[in-house]
Amino acid sequence: MSRGTASALTMIRLPHGQPAPDEAQVRAALALDRARLHLAPEKVARDIAVAGPYTVSVNGQTLDEYIVWER
């Protein structure tokens, strides 16, 4: 897989108005996604990208949604 291809991509949802996820939270979420995809852990930390927040409503609860991926 080329370096330009995202190998892990996930979504983080937090209660609306809370601070954005920090780098440790983002990397932990990506590590879980890599495990779900049966990908080996990265030997070197890859660049990450974060999009959001996007306000969403789930079961009547307002959340901030972030999409995160490896680059």
PDB file of N, CA, C and O in Angstrom, chain B, residues numbered from 101:
ATOM      1  N   MET B 101       0.855  -1.178   0.000  1.00  0.00           N
ATOM      2  CA  MET B 101       0.000   0.000   0.000  1.00  0.00           C
ATOM      3  C   MET B 101       0.899   1.238   0.000  1.00  0.00           C
ATOM      4  O   MET B 101       1.838   1.322   0.792  1.00  0.00           O
ATOM      5  N   SER B 102       0.624   2.172  -0.858  1.00  0.00           N
ATOM      6  CA  SER B 102       1.461   3.369  -0.937  1.00  0.00           C
ATOM      7  C   SER B 102       1.273   4.264   0.275  1.00  0.00           C
ATOM      8  O   SER B 102       0.233   4.219   0.932  1.00  0.00           O
ATOM      9  N   ARG B 103       2.274   5.075   0.570  1.00  0.00           N
ATOM     10  CA  ARG B 103       2.200   5.992   1.712  1.00  0.00           C
ATOM     11  C   ARG B 103       1.050   6.977   1.567  1.00  0.00           C
ATOM     12  O   ARG B 103       0.567   7.495   2.573  1.00  0.00           O
ATOM     13  N   GLY B 104       0.601   7.251   0.361  1.00  0.00           N
ATOM     14  CA  GLY B 104      -0.472   8.210   0.158  1.00  0.00           C
ATOM     15  C   GLY B 104      -1.852   7.647   0.428  1.00  0.00           C
ATOM     16  O   GLY B 104      -2.843   8.375   0.363  1.00  0.00           O
ATOM     17  N   THR B 105      -1.931   6.359   0.730  1.00  0.00           N
ATOM     18  CA  THR B 105      -3.216   5.713   0.947  1.00  0.00           C
ATOM     19  C   THR B 105      -3.508   5.605   2.434  1.00  0.00           C
ATOM     20  O   THR B 105      -2.654   5.171   3.206  1.00  0.00           O
ATOM     21  N   ALA B 106      -4.694   5.993   2.834  1.00  0.00           N
ATOM     22  CA  ALA B 106      -5.089   5.849   4.234  1.00  0.00           C
ATOM     23  C   ALA B 106      -5.317   4.371   4.518  1.00  0.00           C
ATOM     24  O   ALA B 106      -6.045   3.704   3.783  1.00  0.00           O
ATOM     25  N   SER B 107      -4.705   3.858   5.567  1.00  0.00           N
ATOM     26  CA  SER B 107      -4.921   2.458   5.906  1.00  0.00           C
ATOM     27  C   SER B 107      -5.871   2.319   7.083  1.00  0.00           C
ATOM     28  O   SER B 107      -6.515   1.281   7.234  1.00  0.00           O
ATOM     29  N   ALA B 108      -5.969   3.314   7.896  1.00  0.00           N
ATOM     30  CA  ALA B 108      -6.923   3.297   9.002  1.00  0.00           C
ATOM     31  C   ALA B 108      -7.714   4.594   8.949  1.00  0.00           C
ATOM     32  O   ALA B 108      -7.161   5.673   8.739  1.00  0.00           O
ATOM     33  N   LEU B 109      -9.000   4.466   9.140  1.00  0.00           N
ATOM     34  CA  LEU B 109      -9.900   5.611   9.112  1.00  0.00           C
ATOM     35  C   LEU B 109     -11.003   5.316  10.117  1.00  0.00           C
ATOM     36  O   LEU B 109     -11.578   4.228  10.117  1.00  0.00           O
ATOM     37  N   THR B 110     -11.291   6.274  10.960  1.00  0.00           N
ATOM     38  CA  THR B 110     -12.329   6.042  11.967  1.00  0.00           C
ATOM     39  C   THR B 110     -13.023   7.344  12.321  1.00  0.00           C
ATOM     40  O   THR B 110     -12.647   8.419  11.855  1.00  0.00           O
ATOM     41  N   MET B 111     -14.031   7.222  13.144  1.00  0.00           N
ATOM     42  CA  MET B 111     -14.833   8.359  13.574  1.00  0.00           C
ATOM     43  C   MET B 111     -14.764   8.435  15.100  1.00  0.00           C
ATOM     44  O   MET B 111     -14.821   7.416  15.788  1.00  0.00           O
ATOM     45  N   ILE B 112     -14.641   9.640  15.606  1.00  0.00           N
ATOM     46  CA  ILE B 112     -14.680   9.873  17.047  1.00  0.00           C
ATOM     47  C   ILE B 112     -15.853  10.804  17.312  1.00  0.00           C
ATOM     48  O   ILE B 112     -15.962  11.873  16.711  1.00  0.00           O
ATOM     49  N   ARG B 113     -16.727  10.387  18.218  1.00  0.00           N
ATOM     50  CA  ARG B 113     -17.864  11.238  18.604  1.00  0.00           C
ATOM     51  C   ARG B 113     -17.723  11.625  20.059  1.00  0.00           C
ATOM     52  O   ARG B 113     -17.488  10.784  20.927  1.00  0.00           O
ATOM     53  N   LEU B 114     -17.872  12.919  20.309  1.00  0.00           N
ATOM     54  CA  LEU B 114     -17.784  13.470  21.666  1.00  0.00           C
ATOM     55  C   LEU B 114     -19.033  14.294  21.939  1.00  0.00           C
ATOM     56  O   LEU B 114     -19.669  14.780  21.003  1.00  0.00           O
ATOM     57  N   PRO B 115     -19.395  14.458  23.210  1.00  0.00           N
ATOM     58  CA  PRO B 115     -20.516  15.345  23.518  1.00  0.00           C
ATOM     59  C   PRO B 115     -20.267  16.732  22.911  1.00  0.00           C
ATOM     60  O   PRO B 115     -19.154  17.256  22.946  1.00  0.00           O
ATOM     61  N   HIS B 116     -21.324  17.300  22.363  1.00  0.00           N
ATOM     62  CA  HIS B 116     -21.238  18.607  21.699  1.00  0.00           C
ATOM     63  C   HIS B 116     -20.624  19.646  22.636  1.00  0.00           C
ATOM     64  O   HIS B 116     -21.024  19.774  23.793  1.00  0.00           O
ATOM     65  N   GLY B 117     -19.646  20.384  22.113  1.00  0.00           N
ATOM     66  CA  GLY B 117     -19.033  21.472  22.866  1.00  0.00           C
ATOM     67  C   GLY B 117     -17.789  21.071  23.641  1.00  0.00           C
ATOM     68  O   GLY B 117     -17.084  21.938  24.156  1.00  0.00           O
ATOM     69  N   GLN B 118     -17.502  19.772  23.736  1.00  0.00           N
ATOM     70  CA  GLN B 118     -16.275  19.359  24.430  1.00  0.00           C
ATOM     71  C   GLN B 118     -15.080  19.633  23.539  1.00  0.00           C
ATOM     72  O   GLN B 118     -15.227  19.761  22.323  1.00  0.00           O
ATOM     73  N   PRO B 119     -13.884  19.725  24.138  1.00  0.00           N
ATOM     74  CA  PRO B 119     -12.688  19.960  23.326  1.00  0.00           C
ATOM     75  C   PRO B 119     -12.480  18.844  22.303  1.00  0.00           C
ATOM     76  O   PRO B 119     -12.892  17.703  22.510  1.00  0.00           O
ATOM     77  N   ALA B 120     -11.839  19.200  21.206  1.00  0.00           N
ATOM     78  CA  ALA B 120     -11.512  18.222  20.165  1.00  0.00           C
ATOM     79  C   ALA B 120     -10.609  17.140  20.746  1.00  0.00           C
ATOM     80  O   ALA B 120      -9.898  17.383  21.721  1.00  0.00           O
ATOM     81  N   PRO B 121     -10.631  15.950  20.154  1.00  0.00           N
ATOM     82  CA  PRO B 121      -9.758  14.887  20.656  1.00  0.00           C
ATOM     83  C   PRO B 121      -8.296  15.286  20.492  1.00  0.00           C
ATOM     84  O   PRO B 121      -7.915  15.906  19.499  1.00  0.00           O
ATOM     85  N   ASP B 122      -7.488  14.921  21.478  1.00  0.00           N
ATOM     86  CA  ASP B 122      -6.059  15.228  21.375  1.00  0.00           C
ATOM     87  C   ASP B 122      -5.370  14.136  20.560  1.00  0.00           C
ATOM     88  O   ASP B 122      -5.995  13.145  20.182  1.00  0.00           O
ATOM     89  N   GLU B 123      -4.094  14.322  20.295  1.00  0.00           N
ATOM     90  CA  GLU B 123      -3.364  13.386  19.438  1.00  0.00           C
ATOM     91  C   GLU B 123      -3.382  11.969  20.006  1.00  0.00           C
ATOM     92  O   GLU B 123      -3.498  11.005  19.249  1.00  0.00           O
ATOM     93  N   ALA B 124      -3.270  11.829  21.324  1.00  0.00           N
ATOM     94  CA  ALA B 124      -3.279  10.498  21.934  1.00  0.00           C
ATOM     95  C   ALA B 124      -4.616   9.792  21.693  1.00  0.00           C
ATOM     96  O   ALA B 124      -4.639   8.597  21.399  1.00  0.00           O
ATOM     97  N   GLN B 125      -5.730  10.523  21.816  1.00  0.00           N
ATOM     98  CA  GLN B 125      -7.046   9.934  21.563  1.00  0.00           C
ATOM     99  C   GLN B 125      -7.197   9.533  20.098  1.00  0.00           C
ATOM    100  O   GLN B 125      -7.749   8.476  19.790  1.00  0.00           O
ATOM    101  N   VAL B 126      -6.708  10.374  19.206  1.00  0.00           N
ATOM    102  CA  VAL B 126      -6.797  10.088  17.775  1.00  0.00           C
ATOM    103  C   VAL B 126      -5.971   8.850  17.442  1.00  0.00           C
ATOM    104  O   VAL B 126      -6.443   7.956  16.740  1.00  0.00           O
ATOM    105  N   ARG B 127      -4.751   8.797  17.939  1.00  0.00           N
ATOM    106  CA  ARG B 127      -3.890   7.640  17.652  1.00  0.00           C
ATOM    107  C   ARG B 127      -4.461   6.360  18.255  1.00  0.00           C
ATOM    108  O   ARG B 127      -4.345   5.294  17.651  1.00  0.00           O
ATOM    109  N   ALA B 128      -5.074   6.447  19.432  1.00  0.00           N
ATOM    110  CA  ALA B 128      -5.694   5.261  20.044  1.00  0.00           C
ATOM    111  C   ALA B 128      -6.864   4.773  19.194  1.00  0.00           C
ATOM    112  O   ALA B 128      -7.022   3.568  18.998  1.00  0.00           O
ATOM    113  N   ALA B 129      -7.686   5.690  18.688  1.00  0.00           N
ATOM    114  CA  ALA B 129      -8.818   5.308  17.840  1.00  0.00           C
ATOM    115  C   ALA B 129      -8.323   4.666  16.548  1.00  0.00           C
ATOM    116  O   ALA B 129      -8.906   3.688  16.079  1.00  0.00           O
ATOM    117  N   LEU B 130      -7.255   5.207  15.973  1.00  0.00           N
ATOM    118  CA  LEU B 130      -6.699   4.628  14.752  1.00  0.00           C
ATOM    119  C   LEU B 130      -6.103   3.248  15.024  1.00  0.00           C
ATOM    120  O   LEU B 130      -6.224   2.348  14.194  1.00  0.00           O
ATOM    121  N   ALA B 131      -5.467   3.077  16.169  1.00  0.00           N
ATOM    122  CA  ALA B 131      -4.902   1.770  16.527  1.00  0.00           C
ATOM    123  C   ALA B 131      -6.006   0.719  16.641  1.00  0.00           C
ATOM    124  O   ALA B 131      -5.826  -0.421  16.215  1.00  0.00           O
ATOM    125  N   LEU B 132      -7.150   1.102  17.216  1.00  0.00           N
ATOM    126  CA  LEU B 132      -8.286   0.179  17.299  1.00  0.00           C
ATOM    127  C   LEU B 132      -8.791  -0.188  15.906  1.00  0.00           C
ATOM    128  O   LEU B 132      -9.134  -1.342  15.647  1.00  0.00           O
ATOM    129  N   ASP B 133      -8.834   0.799  15.011  1.00  0.00           N
ATOM    130  CA  ASP B 133      -9.283   0.525  13.652  1.00  0.00           C
ATOM    131  C   ASP B 133      -8.303  -0.404  12.948  1.00  0.00           C
ATOM    132  O   ASP B 133      -8.722  -1.325  12.247  1.00  0.00           O
ATOM    133  N   ARG B 134      -7.013  -0.176  13.121  1.00  0.00           N
ATOM    134  CA  ARG B 134      -6.004  -1.057  12.517  1.00  0.00           C
ATOM    135  C   ARG B 134      -6.200  -2.482  13.018  1.00  0.00           C
ATOM    136  O   ARG B 134      -6.092  -3.430  12.240  1.00  0.00           O
ATOM    137  N   ALA B 135      -6.487  -2.645  14.307  1.00  0.00           N
ATOM    138  CA  ALA B 135      -6.700  -3.980  14.875  1.00  0.00           C
ATOM    139  C   ALA B 135      -7.940  -4.627  14.250  1.00  0.00           C
ATOM    140  O   ALA B 135      -7.917  -5.810  13.911  1.00  0.00           O
ATOM    141  N   ARG B 136      -9.025  -3.851  14.099  1.00  0.00           N
ATOM    142  CA  ARG B 136     -10.249  -4.387  13.472  1.00  0.00           C
ATOM    143  C   ARG B 136     -10.003  -4.828  12.039  1.00  0.00           C
ATOM    144  O   ARG B 136     -10.611  -5.785  11.560  1.00  0.00           O
ATOM    145  N   LEU B 137      -9.106  -4.123  11.359  1.00  0.00           N
ATOM    146  CA  LEU B 137      -8.784  -4.447   9.967  1.00  0.00           C
ATOM    147  C   LEU B 137      -7.703  -5.531   9.861  1.00  0.00           C
ATOM    148  O   LEU B 137      -7.319  -5.923   8.759  1.00  0.00           O
ATOM    149  N   HIS B 138      -7.223  -6.003  10.992  1.00  0.00           N
ATOM    150  CA  HIS B 138      -6.159  -7.012  11.049  1.00  0.00           C
ATOM    151  C   HIS B 138      -4.884  -6.510  10.382  1.00  0.00           C
ATOM    152  O   HIS B 138      -4.176  -7.268   9.719  1.00  0.00           O
ATOM    153  N   LEU B 139      -4.600  -5.210  10.567  1.00  0.00           N
ATOM    154  CA  LEU B 139      -3.363  -4.620  10.063  1.00  0.00           C
ATOM    155  C   LEU B 139      -2.331  -4.624  11.185  1.00  0.00           C
ATOM    156  O   LEU B 139      -2.673  -4.454  12.355  1.00  0.00           O
ATOM    157  N   ALA B 140      -1.096  -4.815  10.827  1.00  0.00           N
ATOM    158  CA  ALA B 140      -0.024  -4.776  11.821  1.00  0.00           C
ATOM    159  C   ALA B 140       0.103  -3.366  12.382  1.00  0.00           C
ATOM    160  O   ALA B 140      -0.158  -2.390  11.680  1.00  0.00           O
ATOM    161  N   PRO B 141       0.508  -3.258  13.654  1.00  0.00           N
ATOM    162  CA  PRO B 141       0.745  -1.917  14.211  1.00  0.00           C
ATOM    163  C   PRO B 141       1.837  -1.203  13.409  1.00  0.00           C
ATOM    164  O   PRO B 141       2.764  -1.837  12.906  1.00  0.00           O
ATOM    165  N   GLU B 142       1.719   0.082  13.301  1.00  0.00           N
ATOM    166  CA  GLU B 142       2.731   0.866  12.598  1.00  0.00           C
ATOM    167  C   GLU B 142       4.024   0.874  13.410  1.00  0.00           C
ATOM    168  O   GLU B 142       3.998   1.020  14.632  1.00  0.00           O
ATOM    169  N   LYS B 143       5.151   0.717  12.721  1.00  0.00           N
ATOM    170  CA  LYS B 143       6.451   0.769  13.395  1.00  0.00           C
ATOM    171  C   LYS B 143       6.891   2.208  13.629  1.00  0.00           C
ATOM    172  O   LYS B 143       7.641   2.503  14.560  1.00  0.00           O
ATOM    173  N   VAL B 144       6.412   3.090  12.771  1.00  0.00           N
ATOM    174  CA  VAL B 144       6.714   4.514  12.864  1.00  0.00           C
ATOM    175  C   VAL B 144       5.385   5.263  12.850  1.00  0.00           C
ATOM    176  O   VAL B 144       4.474   4.912  12.099  1.00  0.00           O
ATOM    177  N   ALA B 145       5.280   6.286  13.675  1.00  0.00           N
ATOM    178  CA  ALA B 145       4.036   7.066  13.712  1.00  0.00           C
ATOM    179  C   ALA B 145       3.818   7.737  12.357  1.00  0.00           C
ATOM    180  O   ALA B 145       4.683   8.461  11.864  1.00  0.00           O
ATOM    181  N   ARG B 146       2.661   7.489  11.770  1.00  0.00           N
ATOM    182  CA  ARG B 146       2.311   8.108  10.491  1.00  0.00           C
ATOM    183  C   ARG B 146       1.682   9.464  10.748  1.00  0.00           C
ATOM    184  O   ARG B 146       1.212   9.749  11.849  1.00  0.00           O
ATOM    185  N   ASP B 147       1.681  10.291   9.722  1.00  0.00           N
ATOM    186  CA  ASP B 147       0.951  11.553   9.802  1.00  0.00           C
ATOM    187  C   ASP B 147      -0.528  11.225   9.929  1.00  0.00           C
ATOM    188  O   ASP B 147      -1.005  10.218   9.405  1.00  0.00           O
ATOM    189  N   ILE B 148      -1.235  12.081  10.623  1.00  0.00           N
ATOM    190  CA  ILE B 148      -2.672  11.890  10.768  1.00  0.00           C
ATOM    191  C   ILE B 148      -3.403  13.131  10.284  1.00  0.00           C
ATOM    192  O   ILE B 148      -2.849  14.230  10.262  1.00  0.00           O
ATOM    193  N   ALA B 149      -4.645  12.938   9.900  1.00  0.00           N
ATOM    194  CA  ALA B 149      -5.491  14.049   9.488  1.00  0.00           C
ATOM    195  C   ALA B 149      -6.795  13.971  10.271  1.00  0.00           C
ATOM    196  O   ALA B 149      -7.295  12.884  10.559  1.00  0.00           O
ATOM    197  N   VAL B 150      -7.332  15.123  10.606  1.00  0.00           N
ATOM    198  CA  VAL B 150      -8.581  15.202  11.365  1.00  0.00           C
ATOM    199  C   VAL B 150      -9.505  16.180  10.651  1.00  0.00           C
ATOM    200  O   VAL B 150      -9.108  17.299  10.326  1.00  0.00           O
ATOM    201  N   ALA B 151     -10.733  15.751  10.413  1.00  0.00           N
ATOM    202  CA  ALA B 151     -11.754  16.622   9.834  1.00  0.00           C
ATOM    203  C   ALA B 151     -12.882  16.766  10.848  1.00  0.00           C
ATOM    204  O   ALA B 151     -13.277  15.791  11.488  1.00  0.00           O
ATOM    205  N   GLY B 152     -13.386  17.957  10.989  1.00  0.00           N
ATOM    206  CA  GLY B 152     -14.483  18.177  11.920  1.00  0.00           C
ATOM    207  C   GLY B 152     -14.171  19.351  12.826  1.00  0.00           C
ATOM    208  O   GLY B 152     -13.125  19.982  12.678  1.00  0.00           O
ATOM    209  N   PRO B 153     -15.032  19.646  13.733  1.00  0.00           N
ATOM    210  CA  PRO B 153     -16.182  18.845  14.142  1.00  0.00           C
ATOM    211  C   PRO B 153     -17.392  19.069  13.245  1.00  0.00           C
ATOM    212  O   PRO B 153     -17.617  20.151  12.703  1.00  0.00           O
ATOM    213  N   TYR B 154     -18.151  18.000  13.119  1.00  0.00           N
ATOM    214  CA  TYR B 154     -19.440  18.039  12.444  1.00  0.00           C
ATOM    215  C   TYR B 154     -20.490  17.734  13.504  1.00  0.00           C
ATOM    216  O   TYR B 154     -20.421  16.699  14.166  1.00  0.00           O
ATOM    217  N   THR B 155     -21.439  18.607  13.664  1.00  0.00           N
ATOM    218  CA  THR B 155     -22.482  18.398  14.664  1.00  0.00           C
ATOM    219  C   THR B 155     -23.483  17.392  14.128  1.00  0.00           C
ATOM    220  O   THR B 155     -24.032  17.565  13.040  1.00  0.00           O
ATOM    221  N   VAL B 156     -23.720  16.328  14.908  1.00  0.00           N
ATOM    222  CA  VAL B 156     -24.672  15.287  14.526  1.00  0.00           C
ATOM    223  C   VAL B 156     -25.598  15.029  15.702  1.00  0.00           C
ATOM    224  O   VAL B 156     -25.277  15.348  16.847  1.00  0.00           O
ATOM    225  N   SER B 157     -26.734  14.456  15.407  1.00  0.00           N
ATOM    226  CA  SER B 157     -27.684  14.075  16.450  1.00  0.00           C
ATOM    227  C   SER B 157     -27.889  12.565  16.359  1.00  0.00           C
ATOM    228  O   SER B 157     -28.243  12.040  15.304  1.00  0.00           O
ATOM    229  N   VAL B 158     -27.663  11.876  17.473  1.00  0.00           N
ATOM    230  CA  VAL B 158     -27.817  10.424  17.536  1.00  0.00           C
ATOM    231  C   VAL B 158     -28.702  10.098  18.734  1.00  0.00           C
ATOM    232  O   VAL B 158     -28.355  10.392  19.878  1.00  0.00           O
ATOM    233  N   ASN B 159     -29.849   9.486  18.451  1.00  0.00           N
ATOM    234  CA  ASN B 159     -30.796   9.127  19.520  1.00  0.00           C
ATOM    235  C   ASN B 159     -31.114  10.316  20.422  1.00  0.00           C
ATOM    236  O   ASN B 159     -31.204  10.173  21.641  1.00  0.00           O
ATOM    237  N   GLY B 160     -31.282  11.486  19.815  1.00  0.00           N
ATOM    238  CA  GLY B 160     -31.643  12.677  20.559  1.00  0.00           C
ATOM    239  C   GLY B 160     -30.487  13.364  21.271  1.00  0.00           C
ATOM    240  O   GLY B 160     -30.693  14.370  21.951  1.00  0.00           O
ATOM    241  N   GLN B 161     -29.282  12.843  21.128  1.00  0.00           N
ATOM    242  CA  GLN B 161     -28.109  13.440  21.771  1.00  0.00           C
ATOM    243  C   GLN B 161     -27.291  14.185  20.717  1.00  0.00           C
ATOM    244  O   GLN B 161     -27.019  13.645  19.645  1.00  0.00           O
ATOM    245  N   THR B 162     -26.900  15.426  21.020  1.00  0.00           N
ATOM    246  CA  THR B 162     -26.092  16.219  20.098  1.00  0.00           C
ATOM    247  C   THR B 162     -24.616  15.930  20.361  1.00  0.00           C
ATOM    248  O   THR B 162     -24.129  16.045  21.486  1.00  0.00           O
ATOM    249  N   LEU B 163     -23.924  15.552  19.293  1.00  0.00           N
ATOM    250  CA  LEU B 163     -22.515  15.171  19.391  1.00  0.00           C
ATOM    251  C   LEU B 163     -21.682  15.940  18.375  1.00  0.00           C
ATOM    252  O   LEU B 163     -22.201  16.430  17.372  1.00  0.00           O
ATOM    253  N   ASP B 164     -20.389  16.039  18.646  1.00  0.00           N
ATOM    254  CA  ASP B 164     -19.429  16.551  17.673  1.00  0.00           C
ATOM    255  C   ASP B 164     -18.699  15.334  17.116  1.00  0.00           C
ATOM    256  O   ASP B 164     -18.149  14.528  17.866  1.00  0.00           O
ATOM    257  N   GLU B 165     -18.701  15.213  15.797  1.00  0.00           N
ATOM    258  CA  GLU B 165     -18.116  14.057  15.133  1.00  0.00           C
ATOM    259  C   GLU B 165     -16.842  14.488  14.418  1.00  0.00           C
ATOM    260  O   GLU B 165     -16.821  15.505  13.725  1.00  0.00           O
ATOM    261  N   TYR B 166     -15.798  13.716  14.592  1.00  0.00           N
ATOM    262  CA  TYR B 166     -14.508  13.954  13.931  1.00  0.00           C
ATOM    263  C   TYR B 166     -14.177  12.713  13.110  1.00  0.00           C
ATOM    264  O   TYR B 166     -14.330  11.589  13.588  1.00  0.00           O
ATOM    265  N   ILE B 167     -13.728  12.915  11.889  1.00  0.00           N
ATOM    266  CA  ILE B 167     -13.251  11.826  11.046  1.00  0.00           C
ATOM    267  C   ILE B 167     -11.723  11.927  11.060  1.00  0.00           C
ATOM    268  O   ILE B 167     -11.154  12.982  10.783  1.00  0.00           O
ATOM    269  N   VAL B 168     -11.078  10.815  11.387  1.00  0.00           N
ATOM    270  CA  VAL B 168      -9.605  10.813  11.493  1.00  0.00           C
ATOM    271  C   VAL B 168      -9.031   9.693  10.640  1.00  0.00           C
ATOM    272  O   VAL B 168      -9.626   8.621  10.538  1.00  0.00           O
ATOM    273  N   TRP B 169      -7.884   9.935  10.031  1.00  0.00           N
ATOM    274  CA  TRP B 169      -7.258   8.918   9.210  1.00  0.00           C
ATOM    275  C   TRP B 169      -5.758   9.093   9.191  1.00  0.00           C
ATOM    276  O   TRP B 169      -5.218  10.155   9.499  1.00  0.00           O
ATOM    277  N   GLU B 170      -5.098   7.992   8.811  1.00  0.00           N
ATOM    278  CA  GLU B 170      -3.642   8.014   8.627  1.00  0.00           C
ATOM    279  C   GLU B 170      -3.336   8.463   7.213  1.00  0.00           C
ATOM    280  O   GLU B 170      -4.084   8.185   6.275  1.00  0.00           O
ATOM    281  N   ARG B 171      -2.212   9.167   7.081  1.00  0.00           N
ATOM    282  CA  ARG B 171      -1.784   9.593   5.741  1.00  0.00           C
ATOM    283  C   ARG B 171      -0.428   9.018   5.453  1.00  0.00           C
ATOM    284  O   ARG B 171       0.125   9.249   4.377  1.00  0.00           O
TER     285      ARG B 171
END
